[in-house]
């Protein structure tokens, strides 16, 4: 698809310029192509993706990014479809980035969100893009944040980011969303112990789903349990009084959806007025810069020459010739001698004579 980009740099620039213009114009096919580009690991494609994202940086568009997590079977896809349709009816454009679990054996994934959200996928004001998690912690694909930026540039008002499931590492979704929703099912009080404190601390709103029919009373009790648990947590400076909070919803009969959106917009408006919105976006940019540096360094370690050096030093450490710490220091001394020398601490002998 992107073979033409690798032929020569001039041709690549023309393609990127055209693609950027099509994305800003809101063309869905161009958006899909761009997300495919940013998900590619090919070096030429990565450079093209970087150029594209840089070009779109100044478009001035901003969406409300909503992260959504929940236990398997809690009804995340049903909720997203009902919630998304409600937003579309209000005249908003909605993008859904659904991260599917990847197979540990084959690396593949089902990517079935378009079949689970059949009605929403048919709406011209909605865009659904499933992405394999590729075993990344937190159920968030590494390039999800770049896909979010593309959806914003394409003019979507709300971007919903669905993650794989509840887990301690899943709090990473907070680093790319403005609002974090935790979707839970009606359950007994003991189930509260199964929800990790870390994910509770980053949740802005806890939604107890399936509050309908015979489960309505159980959902109300569960909501009260979580509301009590939230009151025990320290209030965050970026939250107004009453947040975080717990609510009941039913994706099946659409109850509680408008109230959920009202609470989201109230929280968004407050954070914008108080300056927390811009500060959080800036902090997220710093986080992802540092993460990109780490990932780039890890990618360098996969180069054949470096792998050979690692194997040699690993054998020396395994045979007891040197310690693991010294082996690691030697490796970095070979890769970045200027950094290693600059960062080297003074010897004990030097400090001992210091008055």
C-alpha positions as CSV (number, residue, x, y, z in Angstrom):
1,X,0.0,0.0,0.0
2,X,2.8,2.4,1.0
3,X,5.5,1.0,-1.4
4,X,5.5,4.2,-3.4
5,X,6.6,6.1,-0.4
6,X,9.9,4.3,-0.2
7,X,11.1,5.0,-3.7
8,X,12.3,8.5,-3.1
9,X,11.9,11.2,-0.5
10,X,10.2,13.8,-2.8
11,X,7.5,11.4,-3.7
12,X,7.0,10.5,-0.1
13,X,6.5,14.2,0.8
14,X,3.9,14.6,-1.9
15,X,2.0,11.6,-0.6
16,X,2.1,12.8,3.0
17,X,1.0,16.3,2.0
18,X,-2.0,14.8,0.1
19,X,-2.8,12.4,2.9
20,X,-2.7,15.1,5.5
21,X,-5.1,17.3,3.5
22,X,-7.5,14.4,3.1
23,X,-7.5,13.7,6.8
24,X,-8.2,17.3,7.6
25,X,-11.1,17.2,5.1
26,X,-12.5,14.3,7.1
27,X,-12.1,11.5,4.6
28,X,-12.6,8.2,6.4
29,X,-10.6,6.2,3.9
30,X,-7.6,8.5,4.3
31,X,-7.9,8.2,8.1
32,X,-7.9,4.4,7.9
33,X,-4.8,4.5,5.6
34,X,-3.1,6.8,8.0
35,X,-3.7,4.6,11.1
36,X,-2.4,1.6,9.1
37,X,0.7,3.7,8.4
38,X,1.4,4.6,12.0
39,X,0.9,1.0,13.1
40,X,3.5,-0.2,10.7
41,X,7.0,-1.0,12.1
42,X,8.8,-0.6,8.7
43,X,11.5,2.1,9.1
44,X,10.4,4.0,6.0
45,X,6.7,3.9,7.2
46,X,7.7,5.0,10.6
47,X,9.5,8.1,9.2
48,X,6.5,8.8,6.9
49,X,4.2,8.5,9.9
50,X,6.3,10.9,12.0
51,X,6.2,13.4,9.1
52,X,2.5,13.1,8.8
53,X,1.8,13.6,12.5
54,X,4.1,16.6,12.6
55,X,2.3,18.1,9.7
56,X,-1.1,17.6,11.4
57,X,0.1,19.1,14.8
58,X,-0.8,22.6,13.9
59,X,-4.4,21.9,12.7
60,X,-5.8,23.1,16.0
61,X,-8.4,20.4,16.5
62,X,-9.1,18.9,19.9
63,X,-11.4,16.0,20.8
64,X,-12.5,14.7,24.2
65,X,-10.5,11.5,24.7
66,X,-12.4,9.0,26.8
67,X,-10.6,5.9,28.0
68,X,-12.8,2.9,28.9
69,X,-11.9,-0.2,30.7
70,X,-13.7,-3.0,32.4
71,X,-13.8,-6.7,33.2
72,X,-14.4,-9.1,30.3
73,X,-18.1,-9.7,29.8
74,X,-19.1,-6.5,31.5
75,X,-20.6,-5.1,28.3
76,X,-18.0,-2.6,27.1
77,X,-18.8,-3.0,23.4
78,X,-22.6,-2.8,24.0
79,X,-22.1,0.3,26.2
80,X,-19.8,2.0,23.6
81,X,-22.4,1.3,20.8
82,X,-25.3,2.7,22.9
83,X,-23.2,5.6,24.2
84,X,-21.8,6.4,20.7
85,X,-25.2,6.3,19.1
86,X,-26.5,8.7,21.7
87,X,-23.6,11.1,21.0
88,X,-24.2,10.8,17.2
89,X,-27.9,11.7,17.7
90,X,-26.7,14.9,19.5
91,X,-24.7,15.9,16.3
92,X,-21.3,14.8,17.5
93,X,-18.7,12.8,15.5
94,X,-17.4,9.7,17.4
95,X,-14.3,7.6,16.8
96,X,-13.8,4.3,18.6
97,X,-10.3,2.8,18.9
98,X,-10.8,-0.7,20.3
99,X,-7.7,-2.6,21.3
100,X,-8.2,-6.3,20.9
101,X,-6.1,-8.9,22.7
102,X,-3.4,-10.5,20.5
103,X,-2.7,-14.2,20.5
104,X,0.5,-15.1,22.4
105,X,1.1,-17.9,20.0
106,X,0.4,-16.4,16.6
107,X,0.3,-12.7,17.3
108,X,-3.1,-12.4,15.6
109,X,-6.3,-11.1,17.1
110,X,-10.0,-11.4,16.3
111,X,-10.6,-7.7,15.7
112,X,-14.4,-8.2,15.9
113,X,-15.5,-4.9,17.3
114,X,-17.2,-3.9,14.0
115,X,-19.4,-7.0,14.2
116,X,-20.2,-6.3,17.9
117,X,-21.0,-2.6,17.2
118,X,-23.0,-3.2,14.0
119,X,-25.4,-0.2,14.3
120,X,-22.7,2.3,15.3
121,X,-20.4,1.1,12.5
122,X,-23.0,2.0,9.9
123,X,-23.3,5.6,11.1
124,X,-21.5,8.1,8.8
125,X,-20.7,10.1,11.9
126,X,-18.8,7.3,13.5
127,X,-15.5,5.6,12.9
128,X,-14.5,2.3,14.5
129,X,-11.0,1.0,14.3
130,X,-9.9,-2.2,16.0
131,X,-6.2,-2.6,16.7
132,X,-4.3,-5.6,18.1
133,X,-2.7,-5.0,21.5
134,X,0.5,-6.8,20.4
135,X,1.0,-7.9,24.0
136,X,1.6,-4.3,25.2
137,X,1.0,-3.7,28.9
138,X,-2.3,-2.0,29.7
139,X,-4.1,-3.4,26.7
140,X,-3.2,-0.2,24.8
141,X,-1.3,-0.6,21.5
142,X,1.9,1.4,21.4
143,X,0.6,3.5,18.5
144,X,-2.9,4.1,19.9
145,X,-1.9,7.6,21.0
146,X,-0.9,8.4,17.4
147,X,-4.2,7.0,16.1
148,X,-6.0,9.3,18.6
149,X,-4.1,12.3,17.2
150,X,-5.2,11.3,13.7
151,X,-8.8,11.1,14.7
152,X,-8.6,14.5,16.3
153,X,-7.1,16.0,13.1
154,X,-9.9,14.3,11.1
155,X,-12.4,16.4,13.1
156,X,-14.0,13.9,15.5
157,X,-15.5,15.4,18.6
158,X,-15.1,12.4,20.9
159,X,-12.5,9.6,20.8
160,X,-13.4,6.4,22.8
161,X,-10.4,4.2,23.6
162,X,-11.5,0.7,24.7
163,X,-8.9,-1.4,26.4
164,X,-8.6,-5.1,26.8
165,X,-9.6,-5.5,30.5
166,X,-9.0,-4.5,34.1
167,X,-5.5,-4.9,35.4
168,X,-2.9,-3.0,37.4
169,X,-0.9,-2.1,34.3
170,X,-3.9,-0.8,32.5
171,X,-3.6,2.6,34.2
172,X,-1.4,3.5,31.2
173,X,-4.7,4.4,29.4
174,X,-4.8,7.5,31.7
175,X,-1.7,8.8,29.9
176,X,-3.6,9.2,26.6
177,X,-7.1,10.1,27.7
178,X,-8.8,13.1,29.2
179,X,-11.5,11.2,31.0
180,X,-11.3,7.6,32.3
181,X,-14.4,5.4,32.7
182,X,-14.3,2.1,34.6
183,X,-17.2,-0.1,33.6
184,X,-18.2,-2.8,36.2
185,X,-20.9,-5.4,36.5
186,X,-23.4,-5.8,39.4
187,X,-21.8,-8.0,42.0
188,X,-21.6,-8.8,45.7
189,X,-19.5,-6.7,48.1
190,X,-16.6,-9.1,48.1
191,X,-16.1,-8.3,44.4
192,X,-14.9,-4.9,45.4
193,X,-11.7,-6.5,46.7
194,X,-10.9,-7.8,43.1
195,X,-10.7,-4.3,41.7
196,X,-7.1,-3.0,41.9
197,X,-6.6,0.2,43.8
198,X,-4.4,1.7,41.1
199,X,-7.2,1.6,38.5
200,X,-9.7,3.0,41.0
201,X,-7.4,5.9,41.7
202,X,-7.3,7.0,38.0
203,X,-11.0,6.4,37.3
204,X,-13.0,9.6,36.9
205,X,-16.3,7.9,36.8
206,X,-17.2,4.3,37.7
207,X,-20.2,3.0,35.8
208,X,-22.1,-0.1,37.1
209,X,-23.6,-1.5,33.9
210,X,-26.5,-3.9,33.4
211,X,-28.7,-1.8,35.8
212,X,-31.9,-3.3,34.3
213,X,-34.4,-6.0,35.0
214,X,-33.5,-8.4,37.8
215,X,-30.0,-7.0,38.1
216,X,-31.2,-3.4,38.8
217,X,-31.3,-3.8,42.6
218,X,-27.9,-5.5,42.6
219,X,-26.5,-2.7,40.4
220,X,-27.8,0.0,42.8
221,X,-26.2,-1.8,45.8
222,X,-22.9,-2.2,43.9
223,X,-22.9,1.4,42.9
224,X,-23.3,2.4,46.6
225,X,-20.4,0.1,47.6
226,X,-18.1,1.8,45.0
227,X,-19.3,5.2,45.9
228,X,-18.3,4.5,49.5
229,X,-14.9,3.2,48.4
230,X,-14.3,6.3,46.4
231,X,-14.9,8.5,49.4
232,X,-12.0,6.8,51.1
233,X,-9.6,7.9,48.4
234,X,-7.8,11.2,48.6
235,X,-9.4,13.9,46.5
236,X,-7.3,14.7,43.4
237,X,-6.5,18.4,42.7
238,X,-7.8,18.2,39.2
239,X,-11.3,17.2,40.3
240,X,-14.2,19.3,41.5
241,X,-16.3,18.4,44.5
242,X,-18.1,15.1,44.0
243,X,-15.5,13.5,41.7
244,X,-14.6,10.8,41.1
245,X,-18.1,9.3,41.3
246,X,-20.0,6.1,40.8
247,X,-23.2,5.8,38.6
248,X,-25.5,3.1,37.3
249,X,-26.1,2.7,33.6
250,X,-27.8,0.2,31.3
251,X,-26.5,-0.1,27.8
252,X,-29.4,-2.4,27.0
253,X,-32.2,0.0,27.7
254,X,-30.1,3.2,27.3
255,X,-30.7,4.5,30.8
256,X,-28.0,6.6,32.4
257,X,-26.2,7.4,29.2
258,X,-27.3,11.1,29.0
259,X,-26.4,11.5,32.6
260,X,-23.0,10.0,32.0
261,X,-22.3,12.4,29.2
262,X,-23.5,15.4,31.3
263,X,-21.1,14.4,34.1
264,X,-18.3,14.0,31.6
265,X,-18.9,17.5,30.1
266,X,-19.2,19.0,33.6
267,X,-15.8,17.5,34.5
268,X,-14.2,18.6,31.2
269,X,-15.5,22.2,31.5
270,X,-14.2,22.5,35.1
271,X,-10.8,21.2,34.2
272,X,-10.5,23.5,31.3
273,X,-11.5,26.5,33.3
274,X,-9.1,25.7,36.1
275,X,-6.2,25.0,33.8
276,X,-5.9,21.3,34.6
277,X,-6.8,20.3,31.0
278,X,-3.9,22.0,29.3
279,X,-1.5,20.9,32.1
280,X,-2.5,17.3,31.8
281,X,-2.1,17.3,28.0
282,X,1.4,18.8,28.5
283,X,2.3,16.1,31.1
284,X,1.1,13.4,28.7
285,X,3.3,14.8,25.9
286,X,6.3,14.6,28.2
287,X,5.4,11.0,29.2
288,X,5.1,9.8,25.6
289,X,8.4,11.6,24.7
290,X,10.2,9.7,27.4
291,X,8.4,6.4,26.4
292,X,9.4,6.9,22.8
293,X,13.1,7.4,23.9
294,X,12.9,4.2,25.9
295,X,11.3,2.2,23.0
296,X,13.9,3.6,20.5
297,X,16.8,2.5,22.8
298,X,15.2,-1.0,23.1
299,X,14.9,-1.2,19.3
300,X,18.6,-0.4,18.9
301,X,19.4,-3.4,21.2
302,X,17.8,-5.7,18.6
303,X,20.4,-4.9,15.9
304,X,22.5,-7.9,15.0
305,X,25.9,-6.4,16.1
306,X,24.5,-5.3,19.4
307,X,22.8,-8.7,19.9
308,X,26.2,-10.4,19.3
309,X,27.8,-8.2,21.9
310,X,25.1,-8.9,24.4
311,X,25.5,-12.6,23.8
312,X,29.2,-12.4,24.4
313,X,28.8,-10.4,27.6
314,X,26.0,-12.7,28.7
315,X,28.2,-15.7,28.4
316,X,30.9,-14.0,30.5
317,X,28.4,-13.2,33.2
318,X,27.0,-16.7,33.1
319,X,30.4,-18.3,33.5
320,X,31.2,-16.0,36.4
321,X,34.0,-14.1,34.7
322,X,32.3,-10.8,35.3
323,X,29.2,-9.7,37.3
324,X,25.9,-8.9,35.5
325,X,26.3,-5.2,36.5
326,X,29.8,-5.0,35.0
327,X,28.6,-6.7,31.8
328,X,25.8,-4.2,31.4
329,X,28.2,-1.3,32.0
330,X,30.6,-2.7,29.4
331,X,27.8,-3.0,26.9
332,X,26.8,0.6,27.3
333,X,30.4,1.7,27.2
334,X,30.7,0.1,23.7
335,X,27.4,1.6,22.5
336,X,27.6,5.1,24.0
337,X,31.1,5.8,25.3
338,X,30.6,9.5,25.6
339,X,27.5,9.0,27.7
340,X,29.1,6.3,29.9
341,X,32.2,8.5,30.5
342,X,30.1,11.6,31.4
343,X,27.9,9.6,33.7
344,X,30.7,7.7,35.5
345,X,30.8,8.4,39.2
346,X,34.0,9.5,40.9
347,X,36.1,6.7,42.4
348,X,36.2,6.1,46.2
349,X,39.9,6.9,46.2
350,X,39.2,10.4,44.7
351,X,36.5,11.2,47.2
352,X,38.5,9.9,50.2
353,X,41.2,12.6,49.9
354,X,38.6,15.4,49.4
355,X,38.7,17.8,52.4
